Amino acid sequence: MTTPNIVVIQADQMAAQALGAYGDAAALTPNMDALAADGAVFDRAYCNTPLCSPSRASMMTGRMPSEIDCLDNGDDFAASVPTFAHRLRKLGYHTALIGRMHFIGPDQHHGFEERLTTDVYPADLDMVPDWNRPLEQKLQWYHEADPVFTAGAATANVQQDFDDEVIFRTLRHLNDRKRANQAAGCDQPFLMVTSFIHPHDPYEPPKANWDRFAEVDIPDPAHPEVPDPAVDPHSHRLRTMCGFDEREPGIEDVRRARRAYYAAVNYIDDHVGAIRRKLEELDLADNTVIVVTSDHGDMLGEKGLWFKMSPYEQSSRVPLIINGPAEVIAPGRYATPVSLVDLAPTLLEIAQGSASSGPSGGTGDAGGGAASAIDEGLTGTSILESAGREAAGELGNEYRDVVIEYFAEGTYRPQVTLVRGDLKLTVCPGDPELLFDLAADPDELVNRAADPAYAQAHESMRAELESRYDLEHLEQHVLASQRSRQLVADALKVGRVRHWDFDPEPSHGYVRGDFWSAFRFGKIPAAD
């Protein structure tokens, strides 16, 4: 096969459990389900931190948030850290970002040759947490309870405007890649990352998607009761930060918000279908790998929680579906735990797998020392190998550990979580340790940390976390980072203000200069 194109479709706050492909009978996600049906589905994929900006930076770099010092939504992402866009671009791929990526800082490309839209949120240091501030003293940008009470269909809003532009630019860009290769007489492979803001709160989907759920029986939260604060103080901190300690949504509020969320996921599914149809229309589908994922999930009322920021499954687990030529990845369902840091090495293996001296039409060098340089520095591991070995029956779900970090608002100290097979351990200094057996207790209701039957596994997992993290030192580092960034943020608001938000270049369409050449370049002949 020729070097494949790669299309990564990312939604924001789209929980795995809200897709039909992951077993939700109420979901209306036919397009993502179709990708899953003849693709690879990773049933236990996790984000590496349940918060937008650091999760995306971690995914892009294939390294943990603590390794790249991207700790929260107010932390700048260093331009010198290689991303999978840099790596594939060096291999000769054309790289483009369309939509949301929540890059904080002056670099708003991070290796992408083109960026076709601005972001939906500011790129400045506006959301720096303060662990010395009581949660009751709310910062303006904290998540709040209101979206649960005001959920429902909207004719138009900022998020719909944004995602409508993202899908328009996406479909146009696919046309442009076909035009460019047609004009060049060779097929340069492309990486296109299309990233939507839905189903992120506020839960306000288009009415057409809302109406599709008029007769759908969406289940209520299975366990809406709030955990005992003596066992799980983190959940209570999150509730206090968001205001759910003062305003408890009633069952009709919960049902309306969940319906709106499911409708927003359905809206994303519509866009996934449009992208796949465009690839087929342009005769690109057979040589394109499609990845569908999210940056984190949404609690949706489970345990009295909404949004993300929690290590519980609904918040930290994400969909991960890879559909493409069978030479790239064998279709099937995979139970081995994986995480978003594995995406960068996976995409790199896909890009390198069919070329030994640079991809068709590209200018990169994938051979010799260049390949090792492109590969180095990645914490994650390509999931192609683990999927192949799992399919062959060579490994179980304890193949390797997955780690989740959290250093942002709603906690006062670093929180780290280790997933090993069916077990999941969360450690945060000052909080009780939480150990769940996800096989026996998938809803994470029974803390096994004091259970003698789990003592050996508990000790082994704690030792692993202690070998990876000096939590006392990490706490001091986070506090110092918060103070430093707050000083910079305050200073940059004085005098002349220059924002870091990306401002797309104006379009150069439609006909400029050579009239007839422009028309010839612009035409993509229709298939007979």
C-alpha positions as CSV (number, residue, x, y, z in Angstrom):
1,M,0.0,0.0,0.0
2,T,1.1,3.6,-0.4
3,T,1.7,5.7,2.6
4,P,-1.7,6.3,4.2
5,N,-3.4,9.6,4.9
6,I,-4.4,10.1,8.5
7,V,-7.5,11.9,9.7
8,V,-7.8,12.4,13.5
9,I,-11.3,13.5,14.6
10,Q,-11.4,14.7,18.2
11,A,-14.5,15.7,20.2
12,D,-14.3,17.6,23.5
13,Q,-15.6,15.9,26.6
14,M,-17.1,13.0,24.7
15,A,-17.3,10.0,27.0
16,A,-16.8,6.5,25.7
17,Q,-19.9,5.3,27.5
18,A,-22.1,7.7,25.4
19,L,-21.4,5.9,22.1
20,G,-23.3,3.0,20.7
21,A,-20.0,1.4,19.8
22,Y,-19.3,1.2,23.5
23,G,-22.6,-0.4,24.4
24,D,-24.9,2.5,25.0
25,A,-28.3,1.5,23.6
26,A,-29.6,5.1,23.9
27,A,-26.9,6.6,21.8
28,L,-27.5,7.7,18.2
29,T,-24.0,7.4,16.7
30,P,-24.4,5.4,13.5
31,N,-21.4,6.9,11.8
32,M,-18.9,6.3,14.6
33,D,-20.5,2.9,15.2
34,A,-19.9,2.0,11.5
35,L,-16.2,3.0,11.9
36,A,-16.0,0.8,14.9
37,A,-17.8,-2.1,13.2
38,D,-15.0,-2.6,10.7
39,G,-12.2,-1.0,12.6
40,A,-10.3,-1.4,15.9
41,V,-12.0,-0.4,19.1
42,F,-10.1,0.1,22.3
43,D,-12.5,-0.6,25.1
44,R,-10.2,0.7,27.8
45,A,-8.6,3.9,26.5
46,Y,-7.9,6.7,29.0
47,C,-6.9,10.3,28.8
48,N,-3.7,11.1,30.8
49,T,-5.3,14.0,32.6
50,P,-9.0,14.7,32.7
51,L,-8.7,18.4,31.6
52,C,-8.7,19.9,28.1
53,S,-5.4,21.7,27.5
54,P,-2.9,19.4,29.3
55,S,-4.7,16.3,27.9
56,R,-4.4,17.6,24.4
57,A,-0.7,18.6,24.8
58,S,0.0,15.2,26.3
59,M,-1.7,13.5,23.4
60,M,0.1,15.6,20.8
61,T,3.5,15.0,22.3
62,G,3.2,11.4,23.4
63,R,4.4,12.4,26.9
64,M,2.8,12.9,30.3
65,P,1.7,16.4,31.3
66,S,4.2,16.4,34.1
67,E,7.0,15.6,31.7
68,I,6.2,18.5,29.4
69,D,5.3,20.8,32.3
70,C,1.9,21.4,31.0
71,L,-0.1,21.1,34.2
72,D,-3.5,22.8,33.7
73,N,-5.6,25.0,31.4
74,G,-3.5,28.0,32.2
75,D,-0.1,26.6,31.4
76,D,1.7,27.4,28.3
77,F,2.7,24.5,26.0
78,A,6.4,25.0,25.0
79,A,7.1,25.4,21.3
80,S,10.3,23.3,21.5
81,V,8.5,20.1,22.5
82,P,8.0,17.8,19.4
83,T,4.4,16.8,18.6
84,F,3.1,14.2,16.2
85,A,2.5,17.0,13.7
86,H,6.3,17.9,13.8
87,R,7.2,14.2,13.4
88,L,4.9,13.4,10.5
89,R,5.7,16.7,8.8
90,K,9.4,15.7,9.0
91,L,8.5,12.5,7.3
92,G,6.9,14.4,4.4
93,Y,3.3,14.6,5.5
94,H,1.3,17.8,4.9
95,T,-0.1,18.6,8.3
96,A,-3.2,20.7,9.1
97,L,-5.2,21.5,12.2
98,I,-8.9,22.5,11.9
99,G,-10.7,23.5,15.0
100,R,-10.0,23.2,18.7
101,M,-6.8,22.2,20.4
102,H,-6.6,24.6,23.4
103,F,-3.0,25.4,22.9
104,I,-1.9,27.9,25.6
105,G,0.9,30.2,24.7
106,P,2.3,32.1,21.7
107,D,2.8,29.0,19.5
108,Q,-0.6,28.2,18.1
109,H,0.7,25.7,15.4
110,H,2.9,23.2,17.2
111,G,4.1,21.6,14.0
112,F,1.0,22.0,11.8
113,E,1.9,23.5,8.5
114,E,-1.6,25.0,8.3
115,R,-4.2,26.0,10.8
116,L,-7.5,26.9,9.3
117,T,-9.6,28.2,12.2
118,T,-9.0,30.0,15.4
119,D,-9.7,28.3,18.7
120,V,-13.0,28.6,20.6
121,Y,-11.2,29.5,23.9
122,P,-8.5,32.1,24.7
123,A,-4.8,31.1,24.3
124,D,-3.6,33.3,27.2
125,L,-2.7,32.5,30.8
126,D,-6.3,33.2,31.9
127,M,-7.0,29.9,33.8
128,V,-4.1,29.6,36.3
129,P,-5.3,27.6,39.3
130,D,-4.4,28.7,42.9
131,W,-4.0,25.9,45.4
132,N,-3.8,28.5,48.2
133,R,-7.3,29.8,47.4
134,P,-10.4,28.3,49.1
135,L,-12.7,26.6,46.6
136,E,-15.6,28.7,47.9
137,Q,-13.8,31.8,46.5
138,K,-14.6,30.9,42.9
139,L,-12.5,32.1,40.0
140,Q,-14.4,33.5,37.1
141,W,-13.5,30.6,34.8
142,Y,-14.4,27.7,37.1
143,H,-17.0,25.2,35.8
144,E,-20.3,26.0,37.4
145,A,-23.6,24.2,37.9
146,D,-25.7,26.4,35.6
147,P,-25.3,24.4,32.4
148,V,-27.1,21.5,34.0
149,F,-30.1,23.7,34.9
150,T,-30.2,25.6,31.5
151,A,-29.6,22.6,29.1
152,G,-31.7,22.3,26.0
153,A,-31.8,22.9,22.3
154,A,-30.4,26.2,20.8
155,T,-31.0,27.7,17.4
156,A,-27.5,29.1,17.5
157,N,-24.7,29.6,20.0
158,V,-20.9,30.1,20.0
159,Q,-20.1,26.4,20.1
160,Q,-22.5,25.6,17.2
161,D,-21.0,28.5,15.2
162,F,-17.5,27.1,15.8
163,D,-18.2,23.5,15.0
164,D,-20.2,24.5,11.9
165,E,-17.1,26.4,10.7
166,V,-14.8,23.5,11.6
167,I,-16.8,21.0,9.5
168,F,-17.0,23.4,6.5
169,R,-13.2,24.0,6.6
170,T,-12.6,20.3,7.0
171,L,-14.5,19.3,3.9
172,R,-13.0,22.2,1.9
173,H,-9.5,21.1,3.1
174,L,-10.0,17.6,1.9
175,N,-10.9,19.0,-1.5
176,D,-7.7,21.2,-1.4
177,R,-5.5,18.2,-0.6
178,K,-7.0,16.4,-3.6
179,R,-6.4,19.5,-5.8
180,A,-2.8,19.9,-4.6
181,N,-1.9,16.3,-5.3
182,Q,-3.7,16.4,-8.7
183,A,-1.7,19.5,-9.7
184,A,1.6,18.1,-8.4
185,G,1.1,14.7,-10.2
186,C,1.9,12.8,-7.0
187,D,0.2,11.9,-3.8
188,Q,1.7,13.6,-0.8
189,P,0.2,12.0,2.3
190,F,-1.6,14.3,4.7
191,L,-2.4,14.4,8.4
192,M,-5.6,16.3,9.1
193,V,-6.7,16.8,12.7
194,T,-10.3,18.0,13.0
195,S,-11.3,18.9,16.5
196,F,-14.8,19.9,17.7
197,I,-15.9,21.7,20.9
198,H,-19.1,19.6,21.3
199,P,-20.4,17.8,23.4
200,H,-18.6,20.1,26.0
201,D,-20.9,22.0,28.2
202,P,-23.0,24.2,28.0
203,Y,-25.3,21.4,26.9
204,E,-27.0,23.3,24.0
205,P,-27.2,21.1,20.8
206,P,-28.9,22.1,17.6
207,K,-32.7,21.5,17.7
208,A,-32.6,18.9,14.9
209,N,-30.3,16.7,17.0
210,W,-32.3,17.4,20.2
211,D,-35.5,16.4,18.4
212,R,-34.1,13.0,17.5
213,F,-34.2,12.0,21.2
214,A,-37.8,12.9,21.7
215,E,-38.8,9.2,22.0
216,V,-35.4,7.8,23.2
217,D,-35.2,6.3,26.6
218,I,-32.0,7.8,27.9
219,P,-31.0,6.1,31.2
220,D,-30.7,8.1,34.4
221,P,-27.3,8.1,36.2
222,A,-26.8,4.6,37.6
223,H,-25.3,5.9,40.9
224,P,-26.2,9.6,41.4
225,E,-25.5,9.4,45.1
226,V,-22.4,11.4,46.2
227,P,-19.6,9.3,47.8
228,D,-18.8,9.6,51.5
229,P,-16.6,12.7,52.0
230,A,-14.4,10.7,54.4
231,V,-13.6,8.2,51.6
232,D,-13.6,10.5,48.6
233,P,-13.0,14.2,49.5
234,H,-11.9,15.0,45.9
235,S,-15.4,14.5,44.6
236,H,-16.7,16.9,47.3
237,R,-14.1,19.5,46.3
238,L,-15.2,19.3,42.7
239,R,-18.9,19.8,43.8
240,T,-17.9,22.8,45.9
241,M,-15.9,24.3,43.1
242,C,-18.8,24.0,40.7
243,G,-21.5,25.0,43.1
244,F,-23.3,21.6,43.3
245,D,-23.0,21.7,47.1
246,E,-25.4,24.6,47.0
247,R,-27.6,23.7,44.0
248,E,-28.6,20.1,43.5
249,P,-30.3,19.4,40.2
250,G,-33.6,17.6,40.3
251,I,-34.2,14.5,38.2
252,E,-35.8,16.5,35.4
253,D,-32.8,18.8,35.3
254,V,-30.6,15.8,35.1
255,R,-32.7,14.2,32.3
256,R,-32.7,17.3,30.3
257,A,-29.0,17.8,30.5
258,R,-28.3,14.2,29.6
259,R,-30.6,14.4,26.6
260,A,-28.8,17.5,25.5
261,Y,-25.5,15.8,25.9
262,Y,-26.6,12.8,23.9
263,A,-27.9,15.1,21.2
264,A,-24.5,17.0,21.1
265,V,-22.7,13.6,20.6
266,N,-25.2,12.9,17.8
267,Y,-24.3,16.3,16.2
268,I,-20.6,15.2,16.3
269,D,-21.6,11.9,14.7
270,D,-23.3,13.8,11.8
271,H,-19.9,15.5,11.2
272,V,-18.0,12.2,11.3
273,G,-20.4,10.9,8.6
274,A,-19.8,14.0,6.5
275,I,-16.0,13.5,6.7
276,R,-16.2,9.9,5.7
277,R,-18.5,10.6,2.8
278,K,-16.1,13.3,1.5
279,L,-13.2,10.9,1.7
280,E,-15.2,8.4,-0.3
281,E,-16.3,11.0,-2.8
282,L,-12.7,12.0,-3.4
283,D,-11.5,8.4,-3.7
284,L,-9.3,8.8,-0.6
285,A,-11.1,6.4,1.7
286,D,-9.2,3.2,0.9
287,N,-5.9,4.8,1.8
288,T,-6.9,6.9,4.8
289,V,-6.7,5.9,8.5
290,I,-9.4,7.6,10.6
291,V,-9.0,8.0,14.3
292,V,-11.9,9.0,16.5
293,T,-11.2,10.1,20.1
294,S,-11.8,12.7,22.8
295,D,-9.7,14.6,25.3
296,H,-11.6,13.3,28.3
297,G,-15.2,12.2,29.3
298,D,-18.0,13.7,31.3
299,M,-19.5,12.4,34.6
300,L,-23.0,13.3,33.5
301,G,-24.5,13.1,37.0
302,E,-22.8,9.9,38.2
303,K,-21.7,10.2,41.9
304,G,-23.3,13.7,41.9
305,L,-20.6,15.0,39.5
306,W,-20.7,16.7,36.1
307,F,-18.0,17.6,33.6
308,K,-14.5,16.1,34.1
309,M,-11.6,16.6,36.5
310,S,-12.2,13.3,38.2
311,P,-10.3,10.0,37.9
312,Y,-13.5,8.0,37.8
313,E,-14.2,6.0,34.6
314,Q,-16.8,8.3,33.1
315,S,-14.4,11.3,33.3
316,S,-11.1,9.7,32.5
317,R,-12.1,7.1,29.9
318,V,-12.3,8.1,26.2
319,P,-13.4,6.5,23.0
320,L,-10.6,5.4,20.7
321,I,-11.6,4.0,17.3
322,I,-9.1,3.4,14.5
323,N,-10.4,2.5,11.1
324,G,-8.2,2.0,8.1
325,P,-6.6,-0.5,5.7
326,A,-6.2,-4.0,7.3
327,E,-2.5,-3.7,6.6
328,V,-2.3,-1.0,9.2
329,I,-4.4,-2.3,12.0
330,A,-6.5,-5.5,12.4
331,P,-10.2,-4.9,13.1
332,G,-11.5,-6.0,16.4
333,R,-12.1,-5.1,20.0
334,Y,-9.1,-4.7,22.4
335,A,-9.3,-4.9,26.2
336,T,-5.6,-3.9,26.9
337,P,-5.6,-0.5,28.7
338,V,-4.1,2.2,26.5
339,S,-4.0,6.0,26.8
340,L,-3.8,9.1,24.7
341,V,0.0,9.3,25.0
342,D,0.0,6.2,22.8
343,L,-1.5,8.1,19.9
344,A,1.6,9.9,18.8
345,P,3.8,6.7,18.5
346,T,0.9,4.9,16.9
347,L,0.5,7.6,14.2
348,L,4.2,7.6,13.7
349,E,4.3,3.8,13.2
350,I,1.4,4.1,10.7
351,A,3.3,6.8,8.8
352,Q,6.6,4.8,8.8
353,G,5.1,1.4,8.3
354,S,4.8,1.5,4.6
355,A,7.8,3.5,3.7
356,S,11.5,3.0,4.4
357,S,12.9,6.1,2.6
358,G,10.2,8.7,3.0
359,P,6.5,8.7,2.0
360,S,5.3,8.9,-1.5
361,G,5.5,12.5,-2.7
362,G,7.1,13.6,0.5
363,T,10.5,15.1,1.2
364,G,11.2,13.5,4.6
365,D,13.7,10.8,5.4
366,A,12.4,7.9,7.5
367,G,15.5,5.8,7.2
368,G,18.6,5.2,9.3
369,G,19.4,7.7,12.1
370,A,16.6,10.0,11.1
371,A,14.0,7.4,12.0
372,S,15.5,6.9,15.5
373,A,15.6,10.7,16.0
374,I,11.9,10.9,15.0
375,D,11.0,8.1,17.3
376,E,12.9,9.3,20.4
377,G,11.4,11.0,23.4
378,L,8.0,9.3,23.4
379,T,6.6,8.0,26.7
380,G,3.7,6.3,25.0
381,T,3.8,3.1,23.1
382,S,2.3,2.3,19.7
383,I,-1.0,0.4,20.2
384,L,-0.5,-1.5,17.0
385,E,1.8,-3.9,18.6
386,S,-0.3,-4.5,21.7
387,A,-3.4,-4.9,19.5
388,G,-1.7,-7.5,17.3
389,R,-0.4,-9.4,20.3
390,E,-3.8,-9.3,22.0
391,A,-5.5,-10.6,18.9
392,A,-3.0,-13.4,18.8
393,G,-3.7,-14.3,22.4
394,E,-0.1,-13.4,23.5
395,L,-1.0,-10.9,26.3
396,G,-3.7,-10.1,28.8
397,N,-5.0,-6.8,30.0
398,E,-2.1,-6.4,32.5
399,Y,0.3,-5.9,29.6
400,R,1.4,-2.5,30.9
401,D,0.3,0.3,33.3
402,V,-1.6,3.4,32.3
403,V,-1.1,6.6,34.4
404,I,-3.5,9.5,34.9
405,E,-2.4,12.8,36.4
406,Y,-4.3,15.7,37.8
407,F,-2.7,19.0,38.9
408,A,-5.4,21.6,38.3
409,E,-8.4,23.2,40.0
410,G,-10.5,21.2,42.5
411,T,-7.5,19.7,44.3
412,Y,-4.8,21.2,46.6
413,R,-2.2,18.5,45.9
414,P,-1.0,16.4,43.0
415,Q,-3.3,13.5,42.3
416,V,-2.0,10.4,40.4
417,T,-3.9,7.3,39.3
418,L,-2.5,4.0,38.1
419,V,-4.5,1.5,36.0
420,R,-3.1,-2.0,36.0
421,G,-5.3,-4.6,34.4
422,D,-8.6,-4.6,36.2
423,L,-7.3,-2.6,39.2
424,K,-7.2,1.2,39.5
425,L,-5.4,3.1,42.3
426,T,-5.7,6.8,43.0
427,V,-3.2,8.6,45.4
428,C,-3.4,12.2,46.5
429,P,-1.5,13.3,49.6
430,G,-4.0,14.1,52.4
431,D,-6.8,12.0,50.8
432,P,-7.6,8.4,51.4
433,E,-6.2,6.1,48.7
434,L,-8.8,4.7,46.4
435,L,-8.4,1.2,44.9
436,F,-11.1,-0.2,42.7
437,D,-11.5,-3.6,41.1
438,L,-13.1,-2.7,37.8
439,A,-13.9,-6.3,36.9
440,A,-15.9,-6.9,40.1
441,D,-17.0,-3.3,40.6
442,P,-17.2,-1.4,37.3
443,D,-19.1,1.4,38.9
444,E,-16.3,2.1,41.3
445,L,-18.5,1.9,44.5
446,V,-16.3,-0.2,46.8
447,N,-12.9,1.0,47.9
448,R,-10.6,-2.0,48.3
449,A,-7.6,0.0,49.7
450,A,-8.1,-1.6,53.1
451,D,-9.2,-5.0,51.9
452,P,-6.6,-7.7,52.8
453,A,-7.4,-9.6,49.6
454,Y,-6.0,-6.8,47.6
455,A,-3.1,-5.9,49.9
456,Q,-0.3,-7.3,47.8
457,A,-1.6,-5.7,44.6
458,H,-2.2,-2.4,46.4
459,E,1.4,-2.3,47.7
460,S,2.8,-3.1,44.3
461,M,0.8,-0.4,42.6
462,R,1.6,2.2,45.3
463,A,5.3,1.3,44.9
464,E,5.1,1.8,41.2
465,L,3.6,5.3,41.7
466,E,6.2,6.1,44.3
467,S,9.0,5.1,41.8
468,R,7.5,7.5,39.2
469,Y,6.6,10.5,41.4
470,D,8.1,12.4,44.3
471,L,4.7,13.9,45.2
472,E,6.1,16.3,47.8
473,H,8.6,17.8,45.3
474,L,5.9,17.8,42.6
475,E,3.5,19.7,44.9
476,Q,6.2,22.4,45.4
477,H,6.8,22.6,41.7
478,V,3.1,23.0,40.9
479,L,2.7,25.8,43.5
480,A,5.8,27.6,42.2
481,S,4.5,27.3,38.7
482,Q,1.2,28.7,39.6
483,R,2.8,31.7,41.3
484,S,5.1,32.4,38.4
485,R,2.4,32.2,35.8
486,Q,0.0,34.3,37.8
487,L,2.6,37.0,38.0
488,V,3.1,36.9,34.2
489,A,-0.6,36.8,33.6
490,D,-1.2,39.9,35.8
491,A,1.7,41.8,34.2
492,L,0.5,41.1,30.7
493,K,-2.9,42.7,31.5
494,V,-1.1,46.1,32.2
495,G,-0.6,48.6,29.4
496,R,-0.8,47.4,25.8
497,V,-2.3,43.9,25.7
498,R,-1.3,41.4,23.0
499,H,-3.3,38.2,23.0
500,W,-1.9,34.9,21.8
501,D,-5.1,33.8,20.1
502,F,-4.6,32.4,16.6
503,D,-6.0,34.7,13.9
504,P,-6.4,32.8,10.6
505,E,-5.0,34.3,7.4
506,P,-7.6,35.7,5.0
507,S,-8.7,33.3,2.3
508,H,-7.0,33.8,-1.1
509,G,-9.9,32.3,-3.1
510,Y,-11.2,32.2,-5.6
511,V,-9.5,33.4,-8.8
512,R,-6.3,35.5,-8.5
513,G,-3.7,36.1,-11.2
514,D,-3.7,33.4,-13.9
515,F,-7.4,33.1,-14.6
516,W,-7.5,29.8,-16.5
517,S,-4.9,28.0,-14.4
518,A,-6.9,28.8,-11.3
519,F,-10.0,27.2,-12.9
520,R,-8.0,24.1,-13.9
521,F,-6.5,23.8,-10.5
522,G,-9.8,24.2,-8.8
523,K,-11.6,21.4,-10.7
524,I,-11.8,17.9,-9.3
525,P,-13.5,15.8,-11.9
526,A,-16.5,13.8,-10.8
527,A,-16.3,10.0,-11.1
528,D,-18.4,8.5,-13.9
